[in-house]
Amino acid sequence: MRVRLDRIGTAAFRAVAEGSGGEVVVDGSPEIGGEGRGMRPMEVMLTAIASCGAMDVVHILRKQREPLESLRVEIEGDRADATPAPFTAIRIVFVANAAVDGHKLERAVSLAVEKYCSATASLDPAITVRFESRRE
Amino acid sequence: MRVRLDRIGTAAFRAVAEGSGGEVVVDGSPEIGGEGRGMRPMEVMLTAIASCGAMDVVHILRKQREPLESLRVEIEGDRADATPAPFTAIRIVFVANAAVDGHKLERAVSLAVEKYCSATASLDPAITVRFESRRE
């Protein structure tokens, strides 16, 4: 799996993935010349973790023919007050539409985060990952 | 640090970061309904790691008033052949323009990846991270 990044601004980079062809623009903090052109690197990392879980939740509920119409994922990361500033704790909330069976959603979220998600499995085990699900 | 993801396709999600306001579209594999609308989650994770290092390289070389004009980062990740499939090894190559001092580039890349990068510091220490730099 390969990604190539080219500098497109003082601290801005366009990343292109060889496999999917997908693109992401990342930008730095204003202190290093960031101009708000994209997410910061650690926000991109939270996106990887949340989306990895989300894909698995979609996959599991589709196989179970659950009427999944909407799915929102909110992810929050606490970081060490140091250099470097790795994540110390991550919380993920999965919100599905009310027609989805609550028990099946809970089970899918738990399997996704704890068993299937390759992004979570790539994290330092010292980082606490908490998750919950709800319907609305 | 917070990111919110909303489902915008079968396996596609739009992520918006609260802090920077940056957006990323992530999509799943074709097997789970992905339509090639964006990077896959693990490609997004490589993007986080590479861009984190890139920001620090830019920052260090700017402080040293090195004539950094272009910077390309190529990142490659090997994954376990299992479920989940975390990264087992990651290689990062930083390519700067020829006018940058080779020794300063090498030193900046080493500091960025090994000392400053919060994304690398959030990875499982079992993952091997190798890096190199060159000018062209």
Interface residues (C-beta under 8 A of the other chain):
Chain A: M1 R2 V3 R4 L5 D6 R7 T10 A11 F13 A15 A17 G19 S20 G21 G22 E23 V24 V25 V26 D27 G28 S29 I32 G33 G34 G36 R37 G38 M39 R40 P41 M42 E43 V44 M45 L46 T47 A48 I49 A50 S51 C52 A54 M55 V58 H59 R62 S70 L71 R72 V73 E74 I75 E76 G77 D78 R79 T83 P84 A85 P86 F87 K115 Y116 C117 S118 A119 T120 A121 S122 L123 D124 P125 I127
Chain B: M1 R2 V3 R4 L5 D6 R7 T10 A11 F13 A15 A17 G19 S20 G21 G22 E23 V24 V25 V26 D27 G28 S29 I32 G33 G36 R37 G38 M39 R40 P41 M42 E43 V44 M45 L46 T47 A48 I49 A50 S51 C52 A54 M55 V58 H59 R62 S70 L71 R72 V73 E74 I75 E76 G77 D78 R79 T83 P84 A85 P86 F87 K115 Y116 C117 S118 A119 T120 A121 S122 L123 D124 P125 I127
